[in-house]
């Protein structure tokens, strides 16, 4: 049953907000850590759980999805860094096309490899324009993808890129400064893209405190994604969740 994309579209229409947690199994050494994250998600009001990373091999990744799916009621969505991370068991997959780069493997090549399995598993597919934005220092995403991020002070380039993605028929835009980014995407760039496209807008990377979370929501992000911020201070999820429930109309 396709349910995740309609919920994202509804967020956009109603001007409500959602909080997503990105789990990178590469950074977790045991199922106990996965279970701790799952319990935190259950009690903190998180809306979505993204699972993805840059290097994780298939079997470990598959097990992480299985464990998380068995413990949480919110949608578990694949955020794959490679075809090896396209595994069964998740509710949906962000079918990412790196539209900010020119690496053909990440525009269409990996998708060709993954498509037959996705069809076999009858998984909800969310065609997503993935835009890498400069977060102040090189990240795993920029290194592995071998692409240059869009400069954070060039909202016109970001807008044109997002519009192209919309015109190509993509259903969602994901703007990402990358895991471990020094700086989050500027509110000016988020607002520029949000104002020009009619697609649900997901924003992640470098969002590590209440101020940056609220700025992203206020600027027009429909979904904010946090990951590194909660590794050392997991209780932050509770305050982050309260921020997304504010009135942004």
C-alpha positions in Angstrom: 0.0 0.0 0.0 1.5 3.3 -1.1 1.2 5.6 1.9 4.4 7.5 2.5 4.4 9.8 -0.6 0.7 10.8 -0.1 1.5 11.7 3.5 4.4 13.9 2.4 2.2 15.6 -0.2 -0.4 16.2 2.5 2.2 17.8 4.7 3.0 20.2 1.9 -0.6 21.1 1.3 -1.5 21.5 5.0 1.7 23.3 5.9 2.4 20.7 8.7 5.8 19.4 9.4 7.5 16.1 10.0 10.7 15.0 11.7 12.7 12.1 10.4 15.6 10.2 11.9 18.4 8.9 9.7 19.9 5.7 10.9 23.3 4.8 9.4 23.9 1.1 10.3 27.6 1.7 9.5 27.8 3.6 12.8 26.1 1.0 14.9 28.0 -2.0 16.2 25.1 -4.1 17.5 21.4 -4.8 17.4 21.2 -3.4 20.9 22.0 0.0 19.5 19.4 -0.4 16.9 16.9 -1.3 19.5 17.8 1.7 21.6 17.2 4.0 18.6 13.9 2.2 17.9 12.7 2.8 21.5 13.7 6.4 21.2 11.8 6.8 18.0 8.7 5.2 19.5 8.5 7.6 22.5 9.7 10.9 21.0 7.1 11.6 18.3 9.3 11.0 15.3 7.3 10.7 12.1 9.7 8.8 9.7 12.7 6.6 10.0 15.2 6.7 7.1 17.9 4.0 6.8 20.9 4.6 4.7 24.7 5.1 4.6 27.6 5.3 2.2 29.4 2.0 2.7 27.1 -0.6 4.3 27.1 -4.1 2.8 23.8 -5.8 2.0 23.5 -8.4 4.7 24.1 -6.1 7.6 21.9 -3.5 6.1 19.1 -6.0 5.6 19.3 -7.0 9.2 19.1 -3.4 10.4 16.0 -2.8 8.4 14.4 -6.0 9.8 15.2 -5.0 13.4 13.9 -1.5 13.1 10.8 -2.5 11.2 9.9 -5.0 13.9 10.0 -2.4 16.6 8.5 0.9 15.2 5.2 1.8 13.8 6.3 4.8 11.8 7.3 4.2 8.2 10.8 2.8 7.6 12.1 4.2 4.4 15.3 3.2 2.5 17.7 6.0 1.8 20.2 4.0 -0.2 23.7 4.9 -0.9 24.2 2.1 -3.4 22.2 -0.8 -5.0 23.5 -3.0 -2.2 21.3 -1.1 0.2 18.1 -1.9 -1.7 16.7 -4.6 0.4 13.2 -6.0 1.2 11.2 -5.3 4.3 11.0 -1.5 4.3 7.8 0.4 3.8 9.2 2.6 1.0 12.3 3.7 -0.8 13.5 7.1 -1.7 14.5 6.4 -5.3 17.3 9.0 -5.4 18.5 10.7 -8.5 21.5 13.0 -7.7 20.3 15.9 -9.8 22.9 18.3 -8.4 25.7 16.2 -9.9 26.8 14.8 -13.2 27.7 11.3 -12.2 25.6 9.1 -14.6 25.7 6.1 -12.2 23.8 8.2 -9.6 21.5 9.8 -12.1 20.2 6.5 -13.7 22.9 3.7 -13.6 22.3 2.4 -10.1 18.5 2.7 -10.6 18.6 0.2 -13.5 20.3 -2.3 -11.3 17.9 -1.9 -8.4 14.6 -1.6 -10.3 13.8 -5.3 -10.9 14.2 -6.1 -7.2 12.1 -3.2 -6.1 9.3 -4.2 -8.5 9.5 -7.8 -7.2 9.1 -6.7 -3.6 6.2 -4.4 -4.4 7.8 -1.6 -2.4 6.5 1.9 -2.5 8.8 4.0 -4.7 9.3 7.7 -4.1 11.2 9.3 -7.1 13.3 11.9 -5.3 15.6 14.6 -6.7 18.6 14.5 -4.4 20.6 17.8 -4.2 23.9 17.9 -2.4 24.5 21.3 -0.9 27.9 22.6 0.4 27.9 22.2 4.2 31.3 23.8 4.8 33.5 20.7 4.5 33.8 17.6 2.4 31.4 14.8 3.4 31.2 11.1 2.7 28.4 11.8 0.2 30.5 14.1 -1.9 33.5 11.8 -1.8 31.7 8.6 -2.6 29.5 10.2 -5.3 32.4 12.1 -6.8 30.3 15.2 -7.3 30.6 18.8 -6.3 27.9 20.2 -4.0 25.9 23.3 -4.9 27.4 26.3 -3.1 25.3 27.3 -0.1 25.2 30.9 -1.3 23.9 30.1 -4.7 20.1 29.7 -4.2 19.5 30.5 -7.9 21.3 27.3 -8.9 19.4 25.3 -6.3 16.1 26.6 -7.5 16.9 25.8 -11.2 18.0 22.3 -10.2 14.9 21.6 -8.2 12.7 23.0 -10.9 14.4 20.7 -13.4 13.7 17.8 -11.1 10.1 18.7 -10.8 9.7 19.1 -14.6 11.3 15.7 -15.1 8.5 14.2 -13.0 10.2 13.6 -9.7 7.9 13.6 -6.7 10.0 14.9 -3.9 13.1 17.1 -3.4 15.8 16.2 -0.8 18.3 18.9 -0.1 21.3 17.5 1.9 24.4 19.1 3.3 25.7 15.6 4.1 26.3 13.7 7.2 28.6 15.6 9.6 28.3 18.9 7.7 29.8 21.8 9.5 26.9 24.1 8.5 23.3 23.4 7.7 21.7 24.6 4.5 20.9 28.3 4.7 17.3 29.3 5.4 17.6 31.6 2.3 18.3 28.6 0.0 15.5 26.5 1.6 13.0 29.3 1.2 14.0 29.9 -2.4 13.5 26.3 -3.4 10.4 25.9 -1.3 8.8 29.0 -2.8 9.4 27.8 -6.4 8.6 24.1 -6.5 5.4 22.4 -5.6 7.0 19.2 -4.3 7.5 18.0 -0.7 10.8 19.3 0.5 13.1 17.2 2.7 16.1 18.9 4.3 19.0 17.3 6.2 22.7 17.7 7.1 24.2 19.9 9.8 20.9 20.3 11.8 22.1 19.7 15.3 20.2 22.1 17.6 16.7 23.6 18.1 17.6 26.8 16.4 18.7 25.2 13.1 15.7 22.9 13.1 13.2 25.7 13.6 14.9 27.8 10.9 14.6 25.0 8.4 10.9 24.5 9.1 10.2 28.2 9.0 12.1 28.6 5.7 9.9 26.0 4.1 11.2 22.5 4.8 8.3 20.0 5.0 10.5 17.2 6.6 13.7 17.8 8.6 16.1 14.9 8.9 18.5 14.5 11.9 21.1 11.9 12.4 24.5 12.8 13.9 22.9 15.3 16.4 21.2 12.5 18.4 24.2 10.2 18.6 25.6 11.9 21.7 22.4 13.6 22.9 19.5 11.3 22.0 17.2 13.3 24.3 17.3 16.1 21.8 14.7 14.2 19.7 12.0 15.2 22.2 12.7 18.9 21.9 13.1 18.6 18.1 9.7 16.8 17.9 8.1 19.7 19.8 9.5 22.2 17.3 7.9 20.4 14.3 4.5 20.5 16.0 4.4 24.3 16.1 2.1 26.3 13.9 3.9 27.3 10.7 0.9 28.5 8.7 
